[in-house]
Amino acid sequence: MNKQLPVAIIGGGPVALAAAAQLVKRNLPFVLFEKGSTVGASVLSWKHVRMFSTWEFNIDPVARELLLQSDWQAPNSNDLPTGKDLVELYLNPLSQLSSIKPNVSLNTEVTAVYRKDIDKMKTLGREKAPFILEYTQEGRTGIVEASAVIDATGTWLSPNSMTANGKVSDGELKHGEHIRYGIPDILGMEYKKYAGKNVAVIGSGHSAIQSLTLLHQLQLQEKQTKIHWILRKQQVDEAFGGGENDGLPARGELGMKAYRFVQEGNVEVHTPFLVQEIKEDQESRQLALIGKQNGDQTQILNLDEIIVATGSRPDFSFLSELRYTFDPAIECVPQLANLIDPNIHSCGTVRPHGETELQQPEKDLYIVGAKSYGRAPTFLLATGYEQVRSVVAAIAGDFEAAREVKLKLPETGVCSISKHNLAAQEETGCCGPVVQDSGCGPKSCS
């Protein structure tokens, strides 16, 4: 590795900035490219949402060290930040530090990464060739050479489709003005869009339940608001999580709220419902979801708005000339698949992992953070912080530190093991004793 060249970080969220802090600590040069107009741009899309992990677990330890050397005032470690808090009280101050700010490029989208003068097929001399990153910035194009690449672009900007087969349907494209992905600002900027309307939420994870919670609060003010909850799960109970047994009380409370909404009749549940298409009724001008429920063709009529919270997926398009690999089902880093595959287990327990598990066939290329988990919904911020600590240690040649990975994730309080995957339990430590240490923070940050 050419130590004179910078390490390139792609992305400007919490994990990307944690990587920058780790590189500062080890006196390694770096450049950071953020597509948005500010660091944490994706986080700001859910700025109104309160996280279920406290500040204690949402600040990278090395980033904290750097911030405390300035006039930064640390937030109360026991408070639950919103997305806005995370950006304004942590990410913005971190990005403004003199050791980080000159190396950050905003409004900059990386469009391609490859080895200098070497295509994907050529092996001879490959590991010694620097990386080339092509980018666009406010209409201009540019390139930069790098000694290593840390891809922390996440998955938030690539939401999954509403359909059960994962493909974006023609109706989904046609009626996009009535479809929102993620967690809309229902009680704020988008109040009028949902007030008094017939709204469907598709999905069973924390993002879906966050939207249900906001819609319920809206329903208390706007009595005509009607809420539909559409899930693929066999039973709605499967979406409630661990409740009081959850290691993060706010996360457990989220599932308990969903349970109360259902029990009190505040939401109409459709499960298992497999969405196939969305159409518009020509007379009412309202939307209809077409799908199957318990094997029978059916539809949900008279919908005004639809919120899709079916997860997200990674974008590998700009890495096409590099030798990268991913699990064919989850699209995660291959060695993480058995740890996080929801087909095997549903708990949030993940054994310690770092640079060794994150290695790619392309030397000095690392995919970290939420993107390393692919389509799996269980990523926590502290996992990403520990990943980049280990990765940067390896880039610096400190392989002993890279291997000393310790991580403790609060239990979800629920774990279901497929009877066909008992061997995976023994391999991964799922639902059993796992040697861990500290940390927590969410993928969807809800």
C-alpha positions in Angstrom: 0.0 0.0 0.0 1.3 3.5 -0.9 1.2 5.3 2.5 1.6 8.7 0.7 -1.9 8.4 -0.9 -5.0 9.1 1.1 -7.6 6.6 2.2 -10.8 7.4 0.4 -14.1 7.3 2.5 -17.3 7.2 0.5 -20.2 8.5 2.5 -20.8 11.1 5.1 -22.9 9.5 7.8 -22.0 8.4 11.3 -19.9 5.3 10.3 -18.0 7.3 7.6 -17.1 10.1 10.0 -16.1 7.5 12.6 -13.7 6.1 10.0 -12.3 9.6 9.5 -11.8 10.0 13.2 -9.9 6.7 13.4 -7.7 7.8 10.5 -7.0 11.1 12.2 -5.9 9.2 15.4 -3.5 7.1 13.4 -2.2 10.2 11.4 -3.2 8.7 8.1 -4.3 11.0 5.3 -7.8 10.7 4.0 -10.5 12.2 1.7 -14.2 11.9 2.4 -16.9 12.2 -0.3 -20.5 12.9 0.7 -23.2 13.0 -2.0 -25.5 15.4 0.0 -25.1 19.0 0.8 -24.2 18.3 4.5 -22.8 15.4 6.5 -25.5 13.1 7.7 -27.7 14.0 4.7 -29.5 10.6 4.8 -30.0 11.0 8.6 -31.8 14.3 8.0 -34.4 12.5 5.9 -35.6 11.0 9.3 -34.6 14.0 11.4 -38.0 14.0 13.2 -37.6 10.4 14.4 -36.3 9.6 17.9 -33.7 6.9 18.1 -34.2 3.9 20.4 -30.5 4.0 21.6 -29.1 6.7 23.9 -26.3 9.0 23.1 -24.0 6.7 25.1 -24.1 4.3 22.2 -24.3 6.7 19.2 -21.0 8.5 19.5 -17.9 6.8 18.3 -15.3 6.6 21.2 -12.4 8.1 19.1 -14.7 10.8 17.6 -15.6 11.7 21.2 -11.9 12.0 22.1 -11.4 14.4 19.2 -14.5 16.5 20.0 -13.6 16.8 23.6 -10.3 18.5 22.6 -12.4 21.3 21.1 -15.1 23.4 22.9 -17.8 20.7 22.1 -20.3 20.1 24.8 -21.2 16.4 25.0 -25.0 15.7 25.1 -26.4 13.8 28.1 -25.4 10.2 27.6 -28.8 8.9 28.8 -30.9 11.0 26.4 -32.4 9.6 23.2 -31.5 11.7 20.2 -33.6 12.4 17.2 -32.0 12.2 13.7 -31.8 16.0 13.8 -30.0 15.9 17.1 -27.5 13.3 15.8 -26.5 15.6 12.9 -26.6 19.0 14.7 -25.0 17.9 18.0 -22.6 15.3 16.8 -21.9 14.9 13.1 -21.7 18.6 12.2 -19.3 19.5 15.1 -17.2 16.4 14.2 -17.0 17.4 10.5 -16.0 20.9 11.4 -12.9 19.9 13.4 -9.7 21.2 11.8 -8.3 17.7 11.5 -11.4 16.6 9.4 -13.0 19.5 7.7 -10.3 20.2 5.0 -10.6 16.5 3.8 -14.4 16.5 3.4 -16.1 17.1 0.0 -19.8 17.8 0.1 -22.2 17.6 -2.9 -19.8 15.1 -4.3 -20.9 11.8 -5.8 -18.4 9.0 -6.5 -19.4 7.5 -9.9 -16.7 4.9 -10.4 -13.8 3.2 -8.5 -11.1 1.1 -10.2 -7.4 0.3 -10.1 -5.1 2.7 -12.0 -4.5 1.3 -15.5 -5.7 -2.1 -14.5 -9.2 -3.6 -15.4 -11.1 -6.1 -13.4 -9.6 -9.1 -15.1 -5.9 -8.3 -14.7 -4.1 -9.7 -11.6 -0.4 -9.0 -12.1 0.5 -5.9 -10.2 -3.0 -5.3 -9.0 -2.4 -5.0 -5.3 0.3 -2.4 -5.8 -1.8 -0.2 -8.1 -3.5 2.8 -6.5 -7.3 3.1 -6.6 -8.8 5.8 -8.8 -12.1 7.4 -7.7 -14.1 9.4 -10.3 -16.6 11.9 -8.9 -18.9 14.7 -9.9 -19.2 17.8 -7.8 -21.7 20.5 -8.7 -21.5 19.8 -12.4 -17.8 19.3 -12.5 -15.9 16.0 -12.8 -12.7 15.0 -11.1 -10.5 12.0 -10.1 -8.4 11.2 -7.0 -6.0 8.5 -6.3 -6.3 6.5 -3.0 -4.3 3.8 -1.2 -7.5 2.2 0.2 -11.3 2.6 -0.1 -13.8 2.5 2.7 -17.3 2.3 1.3 -19.7 3.6 4.0 -22.5 4.7 1.6 -25.2 2.8 3.5 -28.5 1.6 2.0 -31.1 4.2 3.0 -31.2 5.8 -0.4 -32.0 2.5 -2.1 -35.3 1.4 -0.7 -36.9 -1.9 -1.5 -40.1 -2.1 -3.5 -43.5 -2.7 -1.9 -44.1 -5.9 -3.9 -43.6 -9.3 -2.4 -41.3 -10.3 -5.3 -39.0 -7.3 -4.8 -39.5 -5.9 -8.3 -40.7 -2.3 -8.7 -44.1 -2.7 -10.4 -45.5 -0.4 -13.1 -48.1 0.9 -10.7 -45.5 1.8 -8.1 -43.7 3.9 -10.7 -47.0 5.5 -12.0 -48.4 6.5 -8.6 -45.1 7.5 -7.0 -46.6 10.9 -5.9 -48.7 9.0 -3.4 -45.9 6.7 -2.2 -43.3 7.5 0.4 -40.4 5.3 1.5 -38.9 5.2 5.0 -40.5 7.3 7.7 -42.4 10.5 6.6 -42.6 13.6 8.7 -46.3 12.9 9.4 -46.7 15.3 12.3 -44.6 18.1 10.7 -44.0 19.0 7.1 -46.3 16.3 5.7 -49.2 16.7 8.1 -51.7 17.8 5.5 -50.6 14.9 3.2 -51.9 12.3 5.8 -54.4 14.1 7.9 -57.9 12.6 7.6 -56.6 10.2 4.9 -56.8 6.5 4.3 -53.2 5.4 4.7 -51.5 2.1 4.3 -48.1 1.2 5.9 -46.3 -1.7 4.3 -43.6 -3.5 6.3 -43.0 -5.1 9.7 -39.8 -3.6 11.0 -39.0 -0.6 13.3 -39.4 1.9 10.5 -42.9 0.6 9.8 -43.9 0.8 13.5 -42.4 4.3 13.8 -44.7 5.4 11.0 -47.7 3.6 12.6 -46.9 5.5 15.9 -46.8 8.9 14.1 -50.0 8.1 12.2 -51.7 7.1 15.5 -50.8 10.5 17.0 -52.2 12.1 13.9 -55.3 10.0 14.3 -55.8 11.4 17.8 -56.0 14.9 16.3 -57.6 14.1 12.9 -60.3 11.5 13.7 -61.0 10.6 10.1 -57.5 9.3 9.6 -57.6 5.5 8.9 -54.6 3.3 9.2 -53.9 0.0 7.4 -50.9 -2.2 8.4 -49.8 -4.6 5.7 -47.4 -7.3 6.6 -46.0 -10.4 4.9 -45.6 -12.2 8.2 -47.9 -15.1 9.0 -48.9 -13.5 12.3 -48.8 -9.9 13.3 -47.4 -10.9 16.7 -44.1 -11.7 15.0 -43.6 -8.0 14.5 -43.8 -6.9 18.1 -40.3 -7.9 19.1 -39.0 -8.6 22.6 -41.0 -6.0 24.6 -39.8 -5.7 28.2 -37.0 -8.2 27.5 -35.4 -5.9 24.9 -32.0 -4.6 25.9 -33.0 -1.2 24.6 -36.1 -0.1 26.5 -37.2 2.4 23.8 -37.0 -0.3 21.1 -39.0 -2.7 23.2 -41.6 0.0 23.9 -41.9 0.5 20.1 -43.1 -3.1 19.7 -45.4 -2.8 22.7 -47.0 0.3 21.1 -47.7 -1.7 17.9 -49.3 -4.4 20.1 -51.6 -1.8 21.7 -52.5 -0.2 18.4 -53.7 -3.6 17.1 -55.4 -4.7 20.4 -57.3 -1.4 20.6 -58.4 -1.5 17.0 -56.6 1.7 16.0 -55.1 0.0 12.9 -56.5 -2.5 10.5 -54.1 -5.4 10.0 -53.7 -7.3 6.8 -51.5 -10.3 7.2 -50.1 -12.3 5.6 -50.6 -10.0 2.6 -48.3 -10.2 -0.5 -48.5 -7.0 -2.5 -48.4 -7.6 -6.3 -49.5 -4.3 -7.8 -51.0 -0.9 -7.1 -53.8 0.5 -9.2 -56.1 3.6 -9.3 -59.8 3.2 -9.2 -61.1 5.3 -12.1 -64.3 6.4 -10.3 -63.0 7.2 -6.8 -59.5 8.2 -8.0 -58.2 6.4 -4.9 -55.6 3.6 -4.9 -56.0 -0.1 -4.5 -53.4 -2.6 -3.5 -53.7 -5.9 -5.4 -52.2 -9.0 -3.8 -52.7 -12.4 -2.2 -53.8 -13.2 1.4 -53.7 -16.7 2.6 -53.4 -17.8 -1.0 -56.4 -16.0 -2.3 -56.4 -13.0 -4.7 -57.7 -9.9 -2.9 -57.3 -6.1 -2.7 -57.3 -3.3 -0.3 -59.4 -0.4 -1.6 -59.9 3.3 -1.2 -56.3 4.2 -0.2 -55.1 7.8 -0.4 -51.4 7.4 0.6 -49.0 4.5 1.0 -45.9 4.4 3.2 -43.4 1.7 2.2 -41.1 0.5 4.9 -39.9 -2.8 3.5 -36.2 -2.2 4.0 -33.4 -1.2 1.6 -30.6 -2.6 -0.4 -27.0 -1.7 -1.3 -25.9 -0.1 -4.5 -22.7 -1.6 -6.0 -22.9 0.1 -9.4 -19.8 2.3 -8.9 -17.7 -0.6 -7.8 -18.2 -2.6 -11.0 -14.5 -2.6 -12.0 -13.3 -3.9 -8.6 -13.3 -7.4 -7.4 -15.9 -7.4 -4.7 -18.3 -10.1 -3.5 -21.5 -10.3 -1.5 -23.9 -13.0 -0.3 -26.3 -13.9 -3.1 -29.4 -13.7 -0.9 -28.8 -10.9 1.6 -26.2 -8.9 -0.5 -24.1 -8.5 2.6 -20.4 -9.1 3.1 -20.3 -12.9 2.7 -18.7 -13.7 6.0 -21.5 -11.9 7.9 -24.4 -13.8 6.2 -24.9 -16.5 8.8 -24.7 -13.9 11.6 -27.5 -11.7 10.3 -29.7 -13.8 7.9 -33.3 -13.4 9.0 -34.0 -16.7 7.3 -31.8 -18.3 10.0 -32.6 -16.2 13.1 -34.2 -12.9 14.1 -32.2 -11.8 17.1 -29.9 -8.9 17.2 -27.0 -10.8 18.7 -24.0 -10.7 16.4 -20.7 -12.2 17.4 -17.7 -9.8 17.3 -16.4 -9.2 13.8 -14.0 -6.7 12.1 -11.5 -6.4 9.3 -11.0 -10.1 8.9 -14.6 -10.7 8.1 -14.9 -7.6 6.0 -12.0 -8.4 3.6 -12.9 -8.4 -0.1 -11.1 -10.1 -2.9 -9.9 -6.6 -3.8 -7.2 -5.8 -1.3 -7.7 -2.6 0.7 -11.4 -2.3 -0.3 -13.8 -2.5 2.6 -17.6 -2.3 2.6 -18.6 -1.2 6.1 -21.6 0.1 8.1 -25.2 -0.6 7.0 -24.0 -1.6 3.5 -22.0 -4.4 4.9 -25.3 -5.9 6.1 -26.8 -5.7 2.7 -30.6 -6.1 2.9 -30.6 -7.4 6.5 -32.4 -5.0 8.8 -30.5 -5.5 12.1 -27.5 -3.2 11.7 -26.6 -1.0 14.7 -24.3 2.0 14.7 -21.9 0.6 17.3 -21.3 -2.3 15.0 -20.1 0.1 12.3 -17.9 2.0 14.7 -16.2 -1.2 15.7 -15.9 -2.2 12.1 -14.0 0.9 11.0 -11.8 0.8 14.1 -10.6 -2.6 13.1 -10.4 -1.8 9.4 -8.3 1.4 10.0 -6.0 -0.5 12.3 -5.4 -3.0 9.5 -4.8 -0.3 6.9 -2.3 1.2 9.3 -0.6 -2.2 9.6 -1.6 -2.7 13.2 -3.0 -6.2 12.7 -2.9 -7.1 16.4 -5.3 -4.2 17.1 -7.4 -5.1 14.1 -8.0 -8.6 15.5 -8.9 -7.4 19.0 -12.6 -6.9 18.2 -15.0 -6.6 21.1 -18.6 -5.8 20.8 -21.7 -6.0 22.9 -25.1 -5.5 21.4 -28.2 -5.2 23.6 -30.4 -8.3 23.1 -33.6 -7.8 21.2 -35.4 -10.1 23.7 -36.7 -12.4 20.9 -35.0 -14.9 18.8 -36.5 -17.4 16.4 -34.4 -20.2 15.0 -35.4 -22.0 11.9 -35.5 -25.8 12.7 -33.6 -26.3 9.5 -30.8 -24.0 10.6 -29.8 -25.3 14.1 -26.2 -25.7 12.9 -26.1 -21.9 12.2 -26.9 -21.3 15.9 -23.8 -23.2 17.0 -21.7 -21.5 14.4 -22.8 -17.9 15.1 -23.6 -18.0 18.7 -27.1 -16.7 18.0 -29.4 -17.0 21.1 -26.5 -18.3 23.1 -23.5 -17.0 25.0 -21.5 -14.5 22.9 -18.3 -12.8 24.1 -19.0 -9.1 23.6 -18.3 -5.7 25.0 -20.1 -2.4 24.2 -22.3 -0.4 21.9 -25.5 0.1 20.0 -27.3 2.3 17.4 -29.8 1.5 14.6 -29.6 0.9 10.9 -32.9 2.6 10.2 -32.0 4.7 13.3 -35.6 4.3 14.5 
